[in-house]
C-alpha cells in the first residue's frame, strides 16, 4: 500500500475484522504508512480493543462508516475528511522548517537545538534514537552511513494529519541533524588534515628537506620526536579488483580516522601515499608490548569502518613496527608496506598482517620492500610475467615448489597436486624462457628468493 493512503474495508470484510488476524493486518497497514482504516457497517462495540490500541499507538485513524453508505461516496467522504487536515499538517511542516533552519545557525548545542525545534513544531518528544514499531522516523545519513535515527514519539491524541506531518518533519530534522554532525566532524578533523599532509611530506621528502619539515611538525604539535607506528591499507573493488576512486579513498580515510580516534584513542593521524591510506599512531613514550594489541585493534576497527562506508569493498592492512623519531616514522611505514605485501601472498589471504609477527620471514619481506629489489625481481622473472597473470603465477609457483624441495620434481608435484611429468614439462619450458641453469647454486638461490618475493605482490 502506498504511504499516506487510507484503506476502506467493505461490509463483508468488516464483519470479520476481529481477532489476531485483524491485529496483524492493522500492524502491516501501519508499517506501510497508512493514515486511516475505515470499517464499514459495524458498531463501535464490535471493534476489539487491541485493534484500537494498535491504531492509536501508531497515529492511524480507525474510522467507522454506516452500512448504507455507497462505497464510492464513502471513499470520497473519507478523502475529504483527511484532506481537511492538510492545512494543519502543512502549518506544522512549515513551522518545523523555519525553526530547524534557525537551530542550524546557532553557534553551540546545535544537535539539541535541531531536535528541540522539531519537538516544538510537532508538540511531542523528538529524539536521536532507534524507532519503535510505527513511530515516525528518518535515518541520519552521515558520509553515506546511518549514524542514528530521528524519531518522534506518537502522542495519544495523534490524528492522521499529525502522522503525515511527523514523517515529513522527521526527514527534515534528520537531514539537518546529519549536516550538523558532518560539520562538527569537519571542524574536529581540519587540524588533523593539515598534520596528515605534513606526515605525508615527512615520509616522502628527501633528506635535504627533512630537517625543516621536522621543525614545522614540532610547531604544529606533532610528537615527531616520539614513537610512531604506521598502518597501511590497500583498497580495491570487490567486483573486479580494480582500484577505488580518489574520492572513495578520501571518504574511507576520514571514516577510518574517526573510528580509531573514537574507539582506540585520539593519538592517530591519517595520510596517503599514492592511492593507499595510512594511519599513524604517535605517542611521546615507548608504548612497549601494548603497542601490538593497540595496533591490531585499530586495524580491525579501521577495516570495519571502511567496509561500513562502502559495503563490499576489499581492504587489507599491513602493520609496521614501533620506531622512534622522524627516521623511525619512515621505517615503520616501510615495515607496513612490506607487511601489506604478505597479506596478498598468504593462502588464504589475510586481512591484517603485522611485521612483528612474521618471525624469520620478516627478513625476506623487508628485503623485498626495497625498490631496487623489486626492480631486480621484475627483470629476472620478466619472461614468465609476459605470459600473462594466470600462466605467470602457475610457472612461478611451480618453480618455487621445485626449488623449495631441494630440486625434487616428485615433492613439487605433491605440493602442486599435479603429476610428476607435468612438473618436468613445466620446468623445461621455464628454464628455456628464463635462460637459467638450475644446477648453478647461485642461480637457484636468486630464483628462489625472486619467486617468493614476486608472489608477495
N, C-alpha and C positions, 0 to 999 in steps of 0.2 A: 504493500500500500504506500502511496506517496506520502511524504511528510506533510503535516499541516492539513490533511484531509479529514473528512468525517465519514463514519460508517453508519448506514441505516440498515437495521435488522428488521425485515418484514415480519408480519404477524405469525406466519407459520413457523419461522425460526425462533422468534422471540419467546414463544411458548416453551422452548427447550433451553432457554438461556439461564441455566442453573447448574449447580454442582461444579466439580473441579475442572471439567472440560471447558466450561464457560470462563472460569477463572484463568485458565491457560490462554484462552483466546483473548481475554482482556489484556493479559500481560504481553502477548505478542503484538497486540494493537498499539499499546503504549510504547513498546520498544520501537515500533515502526514510525513513531512520531504522529500518530492520530491525535486530533484535538478533541473529538467528540464521538460518542457512540450513542445512537438513538435506537431504543427498543420500541417496537410498535405493537399496541394493543394489549398491554399487560398492566396490572395495577402496581403501584409503588411497593405494596406489601410483598409482592411476589419477587422482588429483586433482592437477592441474597446480600447479606452484609459484607461478605468477603469481596464481592464484585465492587460494591460501593467504596470499600477501603482502597482497593487497587486503583480505582479511578481517581479518588481524592489524593492519594499519595503521589500520583504521577501527573496531577494537574489536568486530567482529562474530564470533560463534561459528560456525565452519564444522564441522558435525557429520555423522557417517556413521551410517546405520542398516542393520540386516541386511535382506536381500531378503525373508525370510519373515515380516516383521512386518506385520500387517494395518494399513492406512492409518489407521483410526480410533484404534487403540491407539497407533500411532506419534505422532500429534498429541497425544494425552493424555500420553504419556510425556515428550515434549519440553516441553510446557507445565508439567508438574510439575517437571521439572528446572530450568527457568528460574525458576519460582516459588520454588524452594528458595533462590535467591539474593536474594529480595526483602528478607529481613531485613537482609542486609549492605548492600543499596542504601539502605534506609531509615535505617540507622545512619549511613552516610556523609552523607546529606542532613541529618539532624538535627544531626550534629556541625558540618557546614558552617554551618547556620543559626545555631547558638549562637556559633561563632567569628566569623562575619561581623557579627552584631549587636554583639558586643563591640568589633570593629575600628572600626565606625562611630562608637562613642562616644569614641574616642581624640581627643586634642587636636592631634596632629600626625601627619604621614605617613599620613594616613587612606587614601589611594588604595593605597599599597603594602601597608598592613596588611590591607585587604579582599582583595587578590589573594593575599597570603600565607596568610590564613585558609582560602581555598578550596583552595589548594595543599596545606595540611596535611591537610584533610579527604579530598582525592582521592589524595594520595600522588604527585603529579606537578606539573609546572610549570603555572601558570595566569598568563597574561599579557594585557595590553590590546593586542591586535593583530588583524590580519585573519586569519581561519582558513584553513588549508589544507583540501584536499578531505577530508571525512569527520571532521574534528575537531569535538568537541562545542563549541559556541559560542553566544553570545547577544548581540544588539545592545545597546549602551549608548545609551539614548534620553534626550537632554537637551533640554528645551524642544521636544519633538516631532521632533527630528532625530537621526540616528545620529552620535554623536561618535566611537565606536570599537566594537570587539567585545571581549568577554571570551572567551578561548579556552583550552581545556585541552589539553595535549599528551597523546597516547594512549600509555600505557606498553606495552612489548612483551607483557606478560602480561595485558592487559586482557580481561575477560570481558564477557558481555552485561549482567550486573548493574552492572558498573562504568560502562558506557556510559550506561545508564539514569540512574544516579546523577549522572554527569558532566553530562548535559544539564540536569537539574534544578538542580544546583549552579551551573552556568554562568549560568542565568537568575537565580537568587538573587543571585549575585555581580554580574551586570550591573546589576540594579536598585539594589543598594547602591552600586555604583560611580557610577551616574548621580546618585543622591541626594547623594553626596559632592561631585561636580563642581558640581551645581546650588547646593549650599550654599556652596562656595568662591566661585562667581561672585556670589552674593548678597552675601557678605561683602565681596568686592572692589568691587562696584558700589554698595554702600549710601552711602558718602560722595559718590559721583558723582551719585546720585539727588537728594540734598539740593542739590548745586550746580546740577543741571539745573533743579530747581524755582526756584532763585534766578535763574538765567538767564532763565527764562520771565517772572518778575516784572520783571526789568530791561527786557525787550523790550516789555512791555505797560503798565508803570506810567506814570502821569502825571508831568510834570516835577517837581511838588512833592514826590514821594516818591522820586525817583531818587537824590538825594544820600545818603539814609540807606541805600538798597539797595546803592549802590556801596561805602559804608563797610563794610557787612556782608560784601559779596563779598570785599573785601580780607582781612577777618578769617578767613574760611574757606579762604583760599588760592587764590581765583580770580584769575588775572592780568588783572583787569579793565582795568588801565591799559596793557595791551599791545596786540597786534594780533590782530584777530578776522576769521574767515571763516566764513560760515554756508552750510550746505547744507540746502535744504528739499525735502521729499519729499511726493508725492501718491500715495495708495494707493487702489485700487478693485478690486472683484471682476472677474475675467476673464469671468464668465458674463453679468452684466447691467450692468456698470459702476457698480454700487451701492457705497456707502461700506462700508468694512470696520468691524467692531465695535471698540469701545474696547479690549477685551481683546486683540484681534489687533494693534491699533496699539501697545499696550504691549509685547507679545511681540516684535514686529518692531523696535521701538526698542531693546530690550535686545540683540537679535541683531545689529543693525547696529552698535551701540556696541561690543560685544565684538569684532566682526570688525575694525573700523577701529583699535581700540586694540591688537589683536594683530598686524595686518598692516601698519599705516601707522605710527602712533606713539601714545604714551599721553597726548597732549595734547588729546584730544577729550572733549566732553560732549554729552549729549542733553537735549532739552526738547521740549515740544509747544506748538503754537498751534492751537487748535481740534482738529480730527482729523488734523492733519498733523505728523509728527515732524520735528525739526530736529537736525542735527549741527553742533556749534560747535567750531571749531579755534582755540585761544587760545594765543599764544606771546608771550614777553617782547620779542623783537626783530623788526624788519621782515623777513619771510621772503623778500622780493624775488621775482624771476621763478620761483623754485622753488615758490611757493605754487600756481600754476596746475596744475603736474604733481601736486603732493600732493593737491589738491582733486579732480582728475579721477580719480586712483587711488582715493581714499577713496570717491568716488561710485560707481564701478563695484564696489568691494568691498562697499559697503553694499547696493547693488541685488542682488548675488549672494546676500548673507546673507538678505535679505528673501524672495527667491524660493525659497531653500532652506527657509526656515522655513514658508512657505505656498506650495507649488508652484501655479503658475497665476495668482498674484496679479499685477495690473498696477501697476507702480511706476515713477515718473519723478522726476527730480531737477533742481532749479534751483540753480546755484552763484553765490553773491554774491561781490563783490569784497572784497579785504582792506582793512579800515579800522581806525583806532586808537581806543582808549579806549571808554567806555560808549556814547557817541554813535555811534561807528563800528560798534559791535556792532549797533545798531538799523539803521544804514544798510545794513550787509551783509545783514541779514535782509530788508530791503525789496528789495535787489537780487535776492536768492534767490527771493523771491516773484514778482518780475517775470520772471526767467529761467524759472521754472517755468511761467508762462503761455505762454511761447514754445514749450515742449515740446508743448503741445496744438495750437498753430497750425501748426506745421511739417508739411509734406506731403512724404514720410511723417513721421509723428510721431517725435520723437526722445526717447530715454530720458534724456539728460543735456544740459543747455544751461548754459553759463557766461556770465554777464552780460558779462564782459570780451571775449568772442569775438563779440559782436553788432555791433561797429562802429557805424555811424550809426544802426542800428535800436535801439541802446540808448536813445537819447533818447525814442523813441516808447514803448518798453517801460517806462521809468521814469515817463513821463508817465501811462501807463495804470495804473501801480501805485498811484496816488493814489486814495483812497476817493471823493473829490469827483469826480474824472474819471470813475470807473466809474459813479457815480450819474448824471452828465450823459449819458454814452453810453447808459445804460439808458433814460433818459427820451426821448432823441432817437429811438431805434430801437424804442421800445415797440410801436408799431402793427405792425411786422413781426414782432417776437418773439411777439406774441399769436397769430400764425398757427400756431404750433406749431414744434417743433425743426427738422424737415426743411424745411418751407416757409420758415421764417425764414432758415435757412442758405442756401438757394437764392437768396432775394431779396437777402440782404446780399452774397453773393459776386457776384451779377450787378451790383449797384450798384457794388461795389468795382472790378470789372473795367472797367466803363464809365468810372468816374472816373479810374482809374489810366492809362487810354489816351486821355487828352485828349478825353473825351466822344465816343469813336468806337464806334458800335454794331458796325461791321464787325470792328474789332480785339477788342472784347469777345467777339463771337461766336466768333472763332478761339480765344481763351483758354478759353472755356467749352465749346467743341466743340458748339455749337448753331447753328441758322440765325439770320441777322441779324434776320429778322422776329420770332423768338422773343424776342430781346433787346428789340426795340421794344415788344412786347406786355408783357413783364415790367416795363420801365421805366415805362410808362404807369400800370400798377397801383401800382407802388412810389411814384411821385410823388403819386398821389391819396391813398394810405394815409398817407404822411408829411406831406402838405400842404406840400411844399417846391418851390422854383423852382431847377432845376438850371442855369439861366443866371446865377444870382447867384454870383459868385466866393466870397464868404464862406460861403454855404450849402454850396457844393461842397466847400470845404476842411474844414468841420466834419463833413460826411458822410463824406468820405474818411478822415479820422482816426478817426471813430466806427466805420466798417466794419472798419478794420484792428484797432482796439482790441477790438471785440466778438469778432472771430474768434480773438483770443488766449486767450479764456477756456477 
